[in-house]
Amino acid sequence: MPECKICHGFFMSKSKVTTSKPKIALVFPGQGSQHVGMGLDLYEASPVAQEVFDQADKILGFPLSRLCFEGPLEELSQTINTQPAILAASVASLRLAMEAGLNLEDVSYVAGHSLGEYTALVAGRAMEFHHALDLVRERGRLMQEAAVENPGGMAAILGLELETVVQVCDAFGVQIANINCPGQIVISGDLEALEQASEMAKEKGARRVMPLEVRGAYHSNLMRRALRRLRYLLSLLRFHRPKIPLIANTTAQPLHRRRDIKAELSHQLCSCVQWQGSVEFMVQKGVSTFVEVGPGNVLSGLIGRISAESTTISLGNAESINQLNWASLTK
């Protein structure tokens, strides 16, 4: 699920942090952060990153790495390809970061935006990379098929309170797909209803309403066609108890048990991503540094709007990973 790349900040009260020791959270991007060339410098910089892409190519049976490195963008942006591509690029960044000094024992929480939740599960050692790769490839295919059968879209509403957006959605039968940060909420649904809701949002004072360049109404009931098959696939997999608590998209609360992970991944498909609430929860628990691992820096921008006092670090390329002083983060 793509995150909107423009976010206007609003004032919000700062949560009081009561811990004396710095806490770190790793966060992972979702659909929309893809770009041609992503991961190439990682591949060239490190054998551990190269191994991730080589493994992905072998598991999926086609050169995903070439698609990431060379495109074309049209093919890379197809949901069936985008999801495993972003997962692979993010895991490659994570593995290179670990080689460069990141100790997962120092991480208090992991979280991911929509698709990024699967990467977070890999980072938290609740899921094997090869299982996650197969699963998100199939998830992408199912979502792509659902979008063809039930065409829809998404739009970012900037500058309206949540209660007002709820009223807009209720009036036309669309859904809130993402609560990204103060003043940025994404809605999802049927194209005609989405257009009507967008006009109503403008009438109610939205600063801006931006149609998103996506190929479906993600995180809405128009994805229900994909849900039964996804649930079946999840039932076949064995998850591990997370070594690092995962903050769930749909509840903004930590997951500790394997059965809760399966329920979350099912529920997440057609439900709202509570990104703002997830970040606020981690800040309240003492997280002062958020490290975004994977292509782009969308999540870092959103976190800055949610919690201005937090430190954000984006690690999407080899240079940023190798220049970071990991030891300084935990002092």
Backbone torsions as a table, in degrees:
resi	resn	phi	psi	omega
1	MET	NA	124.4	-175.5
2	PRO	-74.0	147.2	172.1
3	GLU	-99.1	140.5	177.0
4	CYS	-65.4	140.0	-173.5
5	LYS	-96.3	8.3	175.0
6	ILE	-124.6	130.0	-178.2
7	CYS	-141.3	119.1	177.1
8	HIS	-93.7	126.2	-174.5
9	GLY	-84.1	149.6	175.6
10	PHE	-127.7	155.6	179.0
11	PHE	-67.8	137.5	170.4
12	MET	-141.8	151.6	-179.1
13	SER	-67.4	143.2	-178.1
14	LYS	-85.4	135.3	177.8
15	SER	-76.9	139.6	179.8
16	LYS	-79.7	125.6	179.2
17	VAL	-95.8	125.2	-172.6
18	THR	-104.4	-2.1	-178.7
19	THR	-90.7	151.3	-179.7
20	SER	-97.0	-22.9	-179.2
21	LYS	-95.5	131.4	-179.8
22	PRO	-59.7	140.8	175.7
23	LYS	-118.8	145.6	-176.5
24	ILE	-118.5	139.8	170.5
25	ALA	-122.2	139.8	172.3
26	LEU	-99.1	132.7	179.4
27	VAL	-126.3	147.7	-171.0
28	PHE	-129.4	133.5	-174.4
29	PRO	-74.5	162.1	178.5
30	GLY	-113.7	-165.7	-176.7
31	GLN	-60.7	138.5	-175.3
32	GLY	114.1	-15.8	179.7
33	SER	-93.2	0.7	-177.8
34	GLN	-70.2	148.6	173.1
35	HIS	-157.1	149.0	178.9
36	VAL	-64.1	131.6	-178.3
37	GLY	101.9	-7.8	-176.7
38	MET	-65.7	134.0	177.2
39	GLY	88.4	-11.7	-176.3
40	LEU	-63.2	-44.1	-179.7
41	ASP	-67.1	-31.6	175.9
42	LEU	-64.4	-45.4	-179.2
43	TYR	-59.4	-41.6	-177.7
44	GLU	-78.0	-20.7	-173.9
45	ALA	-89.0	-25.2	-169.2
46	SER	-151.5	135.9	174.3
47	PRO	-62.2	-31.6	-178.4
48	VAL	-69.7	-36.4	175.6
49	ALA	-71.1	-40.1	178.1
50	GLN	-59.5	-39.1	-179.6
51	GLU	-61.7	-36.8	179.3
52	VAL	-62.0	-49.2	-178.7
53	PHE	-67.6	-40.0	178.3
54	ASP	-62.6	-40.6	178.2
55	GLN	-64.6	-40.8	179.1
56	ALA	-61.9	-43.8	178.5
57	ASP	-58.9	-43.0	-177.6
58	LYS	-69.4	-43.3	-178.3
59	ILE	-64.8	-44.2	-175.3
60	LEU	-84.2	-18.0	176.8
61	GLY	79.1	18.4	173.8
62	PHE	-154.0	161.2	-173.6
63	PRO	-77.5	76.5	176.5
64	LEU	-59.2	-37.8	-178.8
65	SER	-60.3	-42.0	179.1
66	ARG	-63.7	-37.9	178.4
67	LEU	-64.5	-40.4	176.7
68	CYS	-64.6	-44.0	-172.3
69	PHE	-79.3	-35.8	-170.0
70	GLU	-119.1	-14.2	-176.6
71	GLY	77.7	-155.2	10.4
72	PRO	-74.6	158.5	-177.2
73	LEU	-60.2	-38.5	-179.3
74	GLU	-57.2	-43.5	-179.8
75	GLU	-74.0	-40.5	178.5
76	LEU	-61.9	-32.9	-175.9
77	SER	-82.9	-3.6	172.7
78	GLN	-69.1	131.7	-172.5
79	THR	-52.3	-38.8	-178.9
80	ILE	-62.4	-27.5	178.8
81	ASN	-96.9	-36.4	-176.1
82	THR	-59.3	-43.5	-173.1
83	GLN	-65.3	-50.7	175.6
84	PRO	-66.0	-29.7	-179.8
85	ALA	-65.7	-45.9	179.6
86	ILE	-67.7	-39.0	176.5
87	LEU	-58.9	-48.5	-178.4
88	ALA	-63.3	-44.4	179.9
89	ALA	-63.7	-37.9	-179.7
90	SER	-70.6	-41.9	178.6
91	VAL	-66.8	-36.8	176.1
92	ALA	-62.1	-41.2	176.3
93	SER	-62.6	-42.3	179.6
94	LEU	-62.6	-45.4	-178.1
95	ARG	-65.1	-39.0	177.5
96	LEU	-67.1	-38.7	177.4
97	ALA	-62.8	-39.2	178.0
98	MET	-66.0	-39.1	176.8
99	GLU	-64.3	-32.3	-177.7
100	ALA	-84.4	-5.2	174.8
101	GLY	133.7	-7.5	178.0
102	LEU	-67.0	126.5	176.3
103	ASN	-108.3	116.1	-177.8
104	LEU	-63.5	-18.1	176.0
105	GLU	-66.4	-20.0	-179.8
106	ASP	-88.7	-2.1	-176.4
107	VAL	-94.3	127.5	-178.1
108	SER	-87.0	-35.9	-178.1
109	TYR	-145.7	156.0	167.6
110	VAL	-126.5	150.7	177.6
111	ALA	-156.6	152.3	177.5
112	GLY	-142.2	149.8	-179.2
113	HIS	-88.3	108.4	178.6
114	SER	58.8	-111.7	177.3
115	LEU	-51.0	-36.3	-178.7
116	GLY	-59.4	-18.2	177.9
117	GLU	-64.6	-31.0	177.3
118	TYR	-68.8	-41.2	175.9
119	THR	-63.3	-39.1	178.6
120	ALA	-61.5	-36.5	177.6
121	LEU	-66.4	-37.0	175.7
122	VAL	-65.7	-45.0	179.9
123	ALA	-63.3	-36.4	179.3
124	GLY	-82.8	5.2	177.4
125	ARG	59.3	31.8	174.0
126	ALA	-94.0	-11.5	-174.5
127	MET	-149.6	139.7	177.6
128	GLU	-77.4	146.2	-178.3
129	PHE	-57.4	-44.4	-175.9
130	HIS	-66.3	-34.5	175.9
131	HIS	-68.2	-42.5	179.4
132	ALA	-62.6	-40.2	-178.4
133	LEU	-64.1	-48.2	177.2
134	ASP	-59.7	-42.4	-175.4
135	LEU	-67.2	-43.7	-178.2
136	VAL	-74.1	-27.6	173.3
137	ARG	-61.9	-45.0	179.0
138	GLU	-71.0	-38.3	176.0
139	ARG	-58.2	-44.6	178.7
140	GLY	-62.6	-41.1	178.6
141	ARG	-63.8	-44.7	-178.9
142	LEU	-64.1	-41.0	178.9
143	MET	-67.7	-37.9	179.0
144	GLN	-64.3	-42.7	178.2
145	GLU	-65.8	-40.2	178.6
146	ALA	-63.3	-36.7	-179.8
147	ALA	-68.8	-32.0	177.1
148	VAL	-71.5	-42.3	-178.5
149	GLU	-71.5	-37.3	-179.0
150	ASN	-126.8	81.1	-176.0
151	PRO	-59.0	139.9	178.7
152	GLY	-161.5	-173.7	-179.4
153	GLY	-156.3	-172.3	-178.1
154	MET	-141.2	154.4	177.8
155	ALA	-146.2	140.8	176.4
156	ALA	-93.4	128.2	177.1
157	ILE	-105.3	121.0	-177.5
158	LEU	-109.5	127.8	170.5
159	GLY	95.1	13.2	175.4
160	LEU	-114.5	147.7	175.0
161	GLU	-70.7	155.0	-178.0
162	LEU	-57.2	-42.9	-176.9
163	GLU	-60.3	-37.9	179.2
164	THR	-69.3	-40.1	178.6
165	VAL	-64.9	-37.7	176.3
166	VAL	-59.3	-43.2	178.1
167	GLN	-61.0	-42.3	178.9
168	VAL	-62.3	-46.1	-179.5
169	CYS	-62.9	-44.2	-179.1
170	ASP	-61.9	-31.9	-177.0
171	ALA	-68.9	-26.6	-173.9
172	PHE	-127.4	5.0	175.9
173	GLY	74.7	25.4	172.3
174	VAL	-98.8	173.5	-174.8
175	GLN	-126.2	154.5	170.0
176	ILE	-79.5	122.2	-176.7
177	ALA	-98.0	-37.4	179.7
178	ASN	-141.9	133.4	164.1
179	ILE	-106.6	96.6	-166.9
180	ASN	-86.0	-43.5	-179.4
181	CYS	-167.9	169.6	178.2
182	PRO	-55.4	123.1	178.8
183	GLY	87.2	3.0	177.3
184	GLN	-134.2	110.6	179.6
185	ILE	-129.5	135.7	-180.0
186	VAL	-106.0	132.6	177.4
187	ILE	-112.4	158.2	-170.6
188	SER	-145.9	141.5	176.9
189	GLY	165.8	-168.9	176.5
190	ASP	-53.7	142.9	-172.4
191	LEU	-60.8	-44.5	-179.6
192	GLU	-66.4	-45.1	179.0
193	ALA	-64.5	-36.0	179.7
194	LEU	-64.9	-40.0	178.4
195	GLU	-64.8	-41.6	178.9
196	GLN	-65.6	-42.1	179.0
197	ALA	-64.7	-38.3	179.2
198	SER	-62.7	-41.6	178.6
199	GLU	-64.9	-40.6	178.8
200	MET	-65.4	-37.9	178.4
201	ALA	-61.8	-40.7	177.2
202	LYS	-63.3	-42.0	179.4
203	GLU	-63.3	-30.2	-179.0
204	LYS	-86.8	3.4	172.3
205	GLY	106.5	13.6	177.5
206	ALA	-58.4	135.9	178.1
207	ARG	-64.4	-36.5	180.0
208	ARG	-162.4	145.5	172.4
209	VAL	-124.7	120.5	-172.9
210	MET	-117.8	111.9	170.9
211	PRO	-60.9	136.1	-179.7
212	LEU	-94.2	147.0	-179.7
213	GLU	-84.4	74.8	179.1
214	VAL	-126.0	169.2	-173.0
215	ARG	-112.7	22.4	179.0
216	GLY	-177.4	172.4	178.1
217	ALA	-95.1	76.0	-176.0
218	TYR	-70.5	152.8	-178.2
219	HIS	56.4	41.6	174.3
220	SER	-141.0	172.7	-179.9
221	ASN	-66.4	-12.9	176.6
222	LEU	-70.8	-8.5	175.3
223	MET	-94.1	3.5	-174.7
224	ARG	-62.4	-26.7	177.4
225	ARG	-56.2	-31.9	-177.1
226	ALA	-85.2	-13.5	-167.7
227	LEU	-69.2	-44.1	-176.6
228	ARG	-60.6	-46.0	180.0
229	ARG	-65.2	-39.5	178.7
230	LEU	-63.3	-42.6	178.1
231	ARG	-59.8	-40.0	178.3
232	TYR	-63.0	-46.5	179.9
233	LEU	-61.4	-40.6	178.1
234	LEU	-63.6	-34.6	-179.2
235	SER	-66.7	-22.6	-178.8
236	LEU	-83.4	-16.9	-173.8
237	LEU	-94.3	147.8	174.0
238	ARG	-105.5	117.6	176.2
239	PHE	-94.3	158.5	175.1
240	HIS	-102.6	157.6	172.1
241	ARG	-64.3	126.7	-176.3
242	PRO	-58.8	133.8	173.9
243	LYS	-78.4	-24.2	176.1
244	ILE	-125.5	128.3	-178.7
245	PRO	-58.2	134.2	176.2
246	LEU	-98.0	130.2	175.0
247	ILE	-88.5	116.8	-171.5
248	ALA	-74.0	140.7	178.0
249	ASN	-57.8	-43.5	-168.2
250	THR	-85.5	-17.9	-178.2
251	THR	-121.0	-16.3	-174.4
252	ALA	58.1	32.9	178.8
253	GLN	-128.6	156.0	-177.6
254	PRO	-72.7	145.1	173.3
255	LEU	-104.9	134.1	-179.7
256	HIS	-122.3	-21.9	-172.9
257	ARG	-110.9	149.6	-176.9
258	ARG	-62.3	-42.3	-177.9
259	ARG	-65.1	-30.2	178.5
260	ASP	-69.7	-29.8	178.5
261	ILE	-65.3	-46.5	179.8
262	LYS	-61.3	-42.2	179.1
263	ALA	-63.2	-40.7	-179.9
264	GLU	-64.4	-45.7	-177.6
265	LEU	-66.1	-31.1	174.6
266	SER	-71.5	-49.6	-176.1
267	HIS	-63.7	-36.8	-175.9
268	GLN	-60.2	-30.3	-172.2
269	LEU	-59.6	-38.4	-175.7
270	CYS	-116.3	11.6	-173.5
271	SER	-121.8	169.6	-175.3
272	CYS	-73.2	138.3	173.1
273	VAL	-85.9	114.1	-177.4
274	GLN	-90.8	67.3	-174.8
275	TRP	-70.3	-43.8	178.9
276	GLN	-59.2	-46.2	178.9
277	GLY	-63.2	-35.2	179.1
278	SER	-64.0	-45.0	179.2
279	VAL	-66.4	-42.8	179.4
280	GLU	-60.9	-39.2	177.6
281	PHE	-61.2	-46.7	-177.6
282	MET	-65.8	-37.9	176.9
283	VAL	-62.8	-43.8	179.0
284	GLN	-61.7	-28.5	179.0
285	LYS	-88.3	6.2	172.7
286	GLY	103.8	3.4	177.9
287	VAL	-69.3	126.7	179.2
288	SER	-115.0	-15.2	-179.2
289	THR	-130.7	126.5	176.1
290	PHE	-111.9	124.3	-179.9
291	VAL	-109.9	112.0	179.1
292	GLU	-86.9	121.1	-175.0
293	VAL	-115.3	113.1	-178.8
294	GLY	135.7	178.7	-175.6
295	PRO	-63.8	140.7	175.7
296	GLY	83.4	-179.4	179.2
297	ASN	-140.8	28.2	-178.2
298	VAL	-60.2	-45.7	-176.6
299	LEU	-65.6	-35.5	177.6
300	SER	-61.4	-40.1	177.2
301	GLY	-64.2	-42.9	178.6
302	LEU	-64.0	-43.2	-179.0
303	ILE	-62.8	-38.1	177.4
304	GLY	-61.3	-31.5	177.6
305	ARG	-78.4	-27.6	-179.1
306	ILE	-81.6	-41.3	-174.3
307	SER	-142.4	90.4	-174.3
308	ALA	-63.4	-24.8	-178.0
309	GLU	-81.1	-10.6	-178.9
310	SER	-79.9	150.8	173.9
311	THR	-90.8	133.3	176.4
312	THR	-120.7	138.8	-179.9
313	ILE	-132.1	130.7	179.7
314	SER	-107.8	125.6	-179.3
315	LEU	-122.6	87.0	-178.8
316	GLY	-118.4	-0.6	178.9
317	ASN	-146.1	166.8	-174.0
318	ALA	-64.3	-37.5	-178.6
319	GLU	-62.3	-47.3	-178.8
320	SER	-64.6	-35.6	-179.6
321	ILE	-69.5	-46.2	-175.2
322	ASN	-74.6	-20.9	-179.9
323	GLN	-85.7	-15.4	-175.1
324	LEU	-75.5	133.9	174.6
325	ASN	-88.2	96.3	-173.9
326	TRP	-64.4	-38.2	-176.9
327	ALA	-61.0	-32.3	-177.6
328	SER	-68.8	-20.6	-177.3
329	LEU	-71.5	-25.9	-174.2
330	THR	-105.3	5.2	179.8
331	LYS	-85.1	NA	NA
